[in-house]
Amino acid sequence: MSPRVTPETLRALLGEPLHEEAVRYAERRTGVARPYAERQVLECLRYLYLVSAHPDRLGGLFLPVEQDIDEIWHYLILQTREYRALCEERLPGGFFIHHRSIGYEDYQAEPGREQAVEEALRWIPLYCAEFGPMDEGILPHWTIVRFLHEGMNLSLAEISALEPAPDPVAP
């Protein structure tokens, strides 16, 4: 499974100046090394790309990224003109992606644990179809992948091979 959307493509969608600003922001905010900060920005862009490309499947769902990824998203939103252009002109959906912060524990309490898990798993096949199989670098950034890998002892290849969940049938 090869990626349809490369890191270079996502970087170009954001634009070099804003990409560099976002990486520097991540470095300063958390004190991480540049390669790690670049991966944080990449995973934030992957998140935004997925939400934009698949609003029918992911719209309104909680996607379990780590707080540092959410903070990069906050930073991008504050660059209002550039963020609006990214959402409406460069990402595939062509619509503004609104933000709502909520922790995973709080989210699980809203729809219930079983629904939260189903929704968290819904995006994995879409992620792999767009960006290729998951690698070790994803683990610090996506809560559910780390849980499946470390807590459930699934390999990254097994996680990458997960089939999409059937769409729920309306009552």
N, C-alpha and C positions, 0 to 999 in steps of 0.2 A: 504494500500500500504506500504509494508515494504521495507527498503533499501536493495539494492543489494550490495552496497559498503558502508561500515561503516567508521566512523572516524578513528577507529583503523587500518583498512586496508590502508587508505590513509597515515596515520602516518608511518606505516611500509614501504610503498612504498618509502617514502622520506628518511627513516632511522632515528633512534633516535638522533644521534649527529646533523645532519643537521636540523631536526625538532626543537630541542632545540635551536640551533643558530638562526633559523628564528623567533621563538617566542621571544627570547631575543632582537633580532633586532626590532621587532614590538613594544615591550614594550619601548625600549629606544627611538625609533624614534618618537613615538606619546605620550608617557607618560601614556599609558593605563594600566589597571590592567591585570594581567596574563590571567585570563579567557577570556577577550576580545581579547587579542593578540592571544591566542590559536584559537579562532574562526576566526580571520582574516587569520591565516595560513591555517586553515581548508578550508575556502571558496576559497582561492587561489588554494589549491590542488584540490578542486572540479572543479574549472574552468579549470585547466590543464587536469584533468581526462576527463571532457566532451569534450574538444577540441580533445583530443587524441582518445577517444572512438567513436566519431561521426564526423570524418573529412568530410564525405559526406554531413552531415546536417549543420555543424557549421564551416567548414573550411573557413577561410577568413572573417568570420562575426565578427562584433563588439559585444562583450558581455559586457553589461553595469555594470561592477564592479566599486566600488569606488576607488579613487586614492590610498588609503592605501593598498588595495589588489594588485594593480598594482606595488606599491613600493616593496611589498614582492616578487612579481614575479621578479622584477629587481634584488633584493638581491639574489634570487636563481640562476638566470642566471649568476651572477658574480662568483658563485661557479661552475666554468665551467665543471670540471670533473663530479661532482655529478649531475649537471643539465643534462648533456648529458646522463649519465647513467639512470637517472630518466625517461627522455623522450624516449630513444631508447631501454631500457632494462626492465623497470618496468611498465610504463604506457601501456595501452592496444593497442594503435596504433603502437607503436614501431618506431616512427619517431620524429625527433627534432622539437620542437614547437618554431617557431620564434616569435619575439615580435615586435610590432609596437604600440607606444603610440599615442593616439589621444583622445581628449575630446569628450564627448557625443554631445555637441553643434556643434563642428566642424564636427563630423561624420554625424549628421543629415543634414548638408549642402551639403555633398557629394552625397549620394544617394537620398536625399529627405526625408522629415519627414515620409511619409506613409511607404516607404520601410524600413526606420530605425526602426519604430515601429514593423513591421512584423518580421524583423530579430531579434529584441530584444525579441519578444515573442516566437520565434522558439525554444529556448533552455529550456523554463520552463518545458514542459512535459518530456524532456530528463533528466533534473535535478531531477525531482520527481521520474522518473522511476529508476534512479541510486541510489539516496540518500534518498528517501522517501519524505513524505509531508513536506512542508516548515513550519518552526516554527518562533517565534518572533525574534530569534537570527539572522535570515537572513536579516532583514530589514536594518540595518546600512550598509550592505556590497554590496547589489545588487540594483542599482538605479531603475530599472524597477519594481521590486517587491514592493519597498517602494512607488513608484508612484501609482501602481495599488491599494495598500492597503490604503494609506493615501489620495491620490488624487481622486481615483475612488471609494473608499469605498468598495472594494472587500475584503472579509475575506481571510485569508491565506488558508483556506480550498477551497474556490472558485478558488483562484489562482492556488493552487496545482492540481485542477481538470481540468484546461484548456486543451483542446484537441490540438494535434499538428495541425499547419496550413498545408494546402495542399501544396505540392511542386509546385512552379510556373511552368506553362506550357511554354515550349520554343516556341518562335514565329516561 
